Amino acid sequence: MKNRTNKFALALIMLLPSSFVFGNLTSDRVEYIHPQVQTDSLFPTAVQSMQSDEYWEEVSGKQLQLGVTVYAGADALVRLAPMVSNQSGARNISEDLDMSFISLSGDNKQVQMAPLAAQADMELAGFRDGSVALTVNNQSRKPFVLKTAQSLLPEARYLVHVKEKNSPFTLSVAADKSLSDSESGLFVTAEINGNKMLPFTTKAKLIAPDGSVHDALYRGDEVSFDSELVNIGAINGFYEMQLTGVINVDNQLVKRSVKVPFINKQQTASLVKQAVNIAKNRMFVDVSVHEAGRYNIKATLRGKDASGNWQLLQTAEVAQWLSGDQSLMLPFELSKFKAYTELSIVNISLVDQTRLIALESVPTLNTL
């Protein structure tokens, strides 16, 4: 799931132009004219999609000794790893696990397991976190129980991670990439093979950019959060919404988890969308600024030729610190396009570079 978060982060960073890299990011105005006209300047879709064939959960040492229910089929990888826990009032890494104490019990002994690798070999390969990994072949359609006979502290914490690479059951999720103050929760749809995840068997969590975990509630079409989202934009990292749920699919209980990255979006600035102005062979667009910061505008100039057809002429962008409403000059080379009878701009985007927020995009602005 980490890779999906990184891809989302990369997608947002790619919205930032080369002007984000050059110059003093608090004061310098930076202009850039693209060598070729850009035809896809509008932001990507506001909804993200992802799939999962795995789940994970945190359990205690006591739970591992009593037995943990595992939902997996004929070809699964199960990994158990020690986590940080509060032991005797101090935060410590839980005790390493010993594969020789692990056992499985299932329906009519139809569950078989084998170590993925010897623990000594795992350590040589760099897995020195005290974890164990095993492959599981469960020919039954029922879950099984995993337990250890190892002496563990009851309050110790462990991660149980189950992945079914070739499973026919896939969790498909669609969710918003951002959440604004005006919205009651993060839009999300979650289904396994067309079967909707149910609120009473699905748990949600909010993971803040600092790694802290907070309560959340899955309502079936959105996830709401008890804690205030204090981080604005992606400058300090992404929030993550985590879902873990069990659902009956074709008379088999299937469990899946997913992490969905998103940002807390505030409209720190907006484009005044009536029109753009041309004065002294320069083009200006009005920006209404609600929070001081460095903002970037990217747009493509188009012109109407003698035949009445619109032609894309030039893509340019500008980044500048704005502390209040301003008419921002766009660095188009208008003197090169005097042959066109009418000019306008298309694919206009506004980005808050201070807080890393893709604020808005406008298809077209005509000249006054």
Buried (B, 14 or more C-beta within 10 A) or exposed (E): BEEBBEEBBEBBEEBBBEBBEEBEBEEEBBBBEBEEBBEEBBBBEEEBEBEBBBBBBEBBBEBBBEBBBBBBBBBBBBBBBBEEBEBEEEEBBBBBBBBEBBEBEBEEEBBEBEBBBEBEEBBEEEBEBBBBBBBBBBEBEBBBBBBBEBEBBEEBBBBBBBBBEEBEBBBBBBBBBBBEEEEEBBBBBBBBEEBEBBBEBBBBBBBBBEEEEBEBBBEBEBBBBEEEBEBBBBBBBBBBBBBBBBBEBEEBBBBBBBBBBBBBBBBBBBBEBEBBBBEEEEBBBBBBBEBEBBBBBBBBBBBBEEEEEBEBBBBBBBBBBBEEEBEBBBBBEBEEBEEBEEBBBBBBBBBBBBBBBBBBBBEEBEEE
